[in-house]
Amino acid sequence: MRRLTAFCFSLTLATSAGLAAASAQPAVKLRFATVGVGSAWYNYGAGFADLLTKQLPKGSSIDVLPIAGGVGNIKLIQSGEAELGISFAVTSAEGCGGFGAFSQKQDKVMGLIGGLDTYYFSTFVTRASGVTSWNDIVAGKNKFHLLTTQAGGTGEQGVRQVLTLLGSSKEAVAQKGGLIEPSTRSGTAEIIKDGNAGGWAHVVTKGHPAATQITTVNDMIMLPLPDDVIKGMTEKYGWADVTVPANTFKGQTEPVKTVRAASNILIASSVSNDAAYTIAKTLVENAAAMPRIHAALADFDPKLAADPALNGNCPIHPGAAKYYREAGLMK
């Protein structure tokens, strides 16, 4: 954090002229798509909104929406139902490129800030279920019932990709007596505790609220992904391989091999250059304060905020690009 603090301190010397210019700008009303209440992303959005409304023109507001996940948030921006949204770089690449979960390029979606954190694709199962691998899940062992996120969330997307690489699908698992279905985060821990499901798969950070609750309320273990699945996830779907350090999550006493993604913030092309400039500047220059919003944001390196890959290769909004060039973060 010492390096980040020094970097951010060098950027935070705002001038009176800059403040006067901001006050002369018209107020903006923005909708920030995240995901369900209790999620890390919702906490991010609430914390970011608090920082931003203090710097945007007087009268501005940011409505944090408890919807709709990595895929869904891109669609909300494209349809004009949100101006800001959190996604993953791997999902953003699909949206801006028009492939994978998207039938065409989402041309109203632009990059704002990349590399906020590290998200692990994580599969937690109860010790009592007898399931010890993804091959057990595919085989429907003990009629295993796995919960994941709603369609449109990156966790559910990752589950489908893992199943495909294992030569299976949700339908195939059901034919063997198993079940993979969506659930709201807020009820998952209790569903598992009551014996109505045996596990949960999603993309989570260290300290993720839902993962913390699920592993605290239940006696869980974390499953690794098979090596060939990791290879397919990285080569075919744009994830990166990673080993989760031991004790990152309760009950996870050994390192676990899986894949990871980094989340990013996307912005509608309709947002003014002035507003995009202020948003990028405020978040980058408050990097040292971000871990107070959520522990996972300690991974954010402001020097990589404009990195193309971490922004899903989406075009950077011109207002944000202006700031990045002034700050020496972008050519």
URWO-V84992 format. One line per field, one symbol per residue. ss: DSSP state (H for helix, E for strand, L for the rest). A space follows every 10 residues. Layout:
# URWO-V84992
ss: ???
This chain:
# URWO-V84992
ss: LHHHHHHHHH HLLLLHHHHH HHHHLLLLEE EEEELLLLLH HHHHHHHHHH HHHLLLLLLL EEEEEEEEHH HHHHHHHHHL LLLEEEEEHH HHHHHHHLLL LLLLLLLLEE EEELLLLLEE EEEEEEHHHL LLLHHHHHLL HHHLEEEELL LLLHHHHHHH HHHHHLLLLH HHHHHLLLEE EELLHHHHHH HHHLLLLLEE EEEELLLLHH HHHHHHHLLE EEELLLHHHH HHHHHHLLLE EEEELLLLLL LLLLLEEEEE ELEEEEEELL LLHHHHHHHH HHHHHLHHHH HHLLHHHHHL LHHHLLLLHH HLLLLELHHH HHHHHHLLLL L
